[in-house]
Amino acid sequence: MKVEVIPIKTDYIKPNEGYYTLITNIIKYCQNDDYIVISETPISTAEGNLVDESKYIPSITASILTELWSKYLWGYVLCPFLGYKKRTITNLRNMPHEARYHKQFILEKYGLKYALQPTSEAGVDLSNVPEQYVSLLPENPQKSADYIKEIIHKKTGKKCKYNNL
């Protein structure tokens, strides 16, 4: 079995734009029985599964979790002790004021268990989205994968595969 990774560059994907930008670039390279891997952020963006965290008002709990728990305890004590990457440590130590809004969102949407994590809370992606928006995990990943596979087949006649983990 031959494995070849082909990174596909896309233009910016706008919220609720659908899969057009993703699929247009994928079908240029797609062959029968290919496995196609798409990060959850472009899928969530295409589906409009974004949240504007600036609309959340940080509570005292969110402020404490951001400033004391994540920035200082994790950034200066636990991460260095546990051997985290320097980049992660630097990011925690230089956490911006807006991180309080993010912690508040995590507290309200997912609860304290996830808000206690210094990074990667509940799969919410802060990168690759504008301003204070965050991308949530797709609501139904299987449905998204099936739909993308169906569109590729309709446009090209080619059948893609994926692992249903």
C-alpha positions in Angstrom: 0.0 0.0 0.0 1.4 3.3 -1.1 0.9 6.3 1.2 1.4 9.8 0.0 0.5 12.9 1.9 -0.6 15.8 -0.2 -1.2 19.0 1.7 -3.9 21.1 0.1 -3.9 24.8 0.4 -7.3 26.6 0.5 -8.4 30.2 0.6 -10.0 31.5 3.7 -13.1 29.6 4.6 -16.0 31.8 5.6 -18.5 30.8 8.3 -21.5 28.9 6.9 -19.8 28.9 3.4 -20.3 25.1 3.1 -17.6 22.7 1.8 -17.1 24.4 -1.6 -13.6 25.8 -0.9 -12.4 22.5 0.7 -13.9 20.2 -2.0 -12.8 22.4 -4.9 -9.2 21.9 -3.9 -9.5 18.3 -2.9 -11.0 17.0 -6.2 -7.9 18.2 -8.1 -5.9 15.4 -6.5 -8.5 12.8 -5.5 -8.3 9.3 -6.8 -10.5 6.3 -6.2 -10.0 4.7 -2.8 -8.1 7.7 -1.4 -8.3 8.5 2.3 -9.0 12.2 2.8 -8.1 13.8 6.1 -9.5 17.2 6.9 -8.9 19.0 10.2 -12.0 19.8 12.3 -11.5 23.6 12.2 -12.2 24.1 8.5 -15.2 21.7 8.7 -16.6 23.6 11.8 -16.0 26.9 10.1 -17.7 25.8 6.9 -20.6 24.6 9.0 -20.7 27.8 11.0 -19.9 26.1 14.2 -18.1 29.1 15.7 -18.6 31.1 18.9 -17.7 34.8 19.5 -16.2 34.7 23.0 -16.2 38.4 23.4 -19.9 38.1 24.2 -19.1 36.3 27.4 -18.5 38.3 30.6 -15.6 36.9 32.6 -16.5 35.8 36.1 -14.2 35.9 39.2 -13.7 32.1 38.7 -12.6 32.6 35.0 -10.2 35.4 36.1 -8.7 33.2 38.8 -8.4 30.3 36.5 -6.7 32.4 33.8 -4.4 34.5 35.9 -3.4 32.3 38.8 -4.1 28.8 37.7 -3.1 28.8 34.0 -0.7 31.7 33.8 1.3 31.3 37.0 0.8 27.9 38.5 1.0 26.1 35.1 3.2 28.6 33.3 5.8 29.0 36.0 5.6 25.8 38.1 3.8 22.8 36.7 4.8 23.0 33.0 8.5 23.4 33.6 8.4 20.7 36.2 6.5 18.3 33.9 8.7 19.1 30.9 6.2 20.8 28.7 7.5 22.4 25.5 9.0 25.9 25.8 6.5 27.3 23.4 3.6 26.1 25.6 5.3 27.6 28.7 5.8 30.9 26.9 2.2 31.0 25.6 0.9 30.4 29.1 3.1 33.0 30.7 2.1 35.6 28.1 -1.6 34.8 28.1 -3.5 37.9 27.0 -6.4 39.5 28.9 -8.9 38.0 26.4 -8.1 34.6 27.7 -10.6 35.3 30.6 -13.4 35.4 28.0 -12.2 32.0 26.7 -12.2 30.5 30.2 -15.7 31.9 30.9 -16.9 30.3 27.7 -15.3 27.0 28.6 -16.8 27.2 32.1 -20.3 27.8 30.8 -20.3 25.4 27.9 -18.2 22.5 29.2 -17.7 23.0 33.0 -14.9 23.3 35.5 -13.3 20.0 34.6 -12.3 21.4 31.2 -11.6 24.9 32.4 -8.9 23.5 34.7 -6.9 22.4 31.7 -4.2 24.9 30.9 -4.4 24.2 27.1 -6.7 22.4 24.6 -9.9 22.7 26.5 -12.7 20.4 25.2 -11.4 20.5 21.6 -12.2 24.2 21.3 -9.8 25.7 18.7 -8.5 29.2 19.2 -6.2 29.2 16.2 -7.0 29.8 12.6 -10.2 31.7 13.4 -10.5 35.5 13.5 -10.7 37.9 16.4 -12.2 36.4 19.5 -14.0 33.6 17.7 -13.3 29.9 18.5 -14.1 26.8 16.5 -16.0 24.0 18.2 -15.7 20.4 17.2 -18.2 19.4 14.4 -21.5 18.5 15.9 -21.8 15.3 13.9 -18.4 14.4 12.4 -19.8 11.2 10.8 -22.5 13.2 8.9 -19.9 15.7 7.8 -17.6 13.0 6.5 -20.4 11.2 4.7 -21.6 14.4 3.1 -18.1 15.4 1.9 -17.5 11.9 0.5 -20.9 12.1 -1.3 -20.1 15.5 -2.9 -16.7 14.3 -4.1 -18.3 11.2 -5.6 -21.0 13.3 -7.4 -18.5 15.8 -8.8 -15.8 13.3 -9.8 -17.3 9.8 -9.8 -14.4 8.8 -7.5 -15.0 7.0 -4.2 -13.1 8.1 -1.1 -12.6 6.1 2.0 -12.3 6.9 5.6 -11.9 5.0 8.9 -14.9 5.1 11.1 -13.0 5.1 14.4 
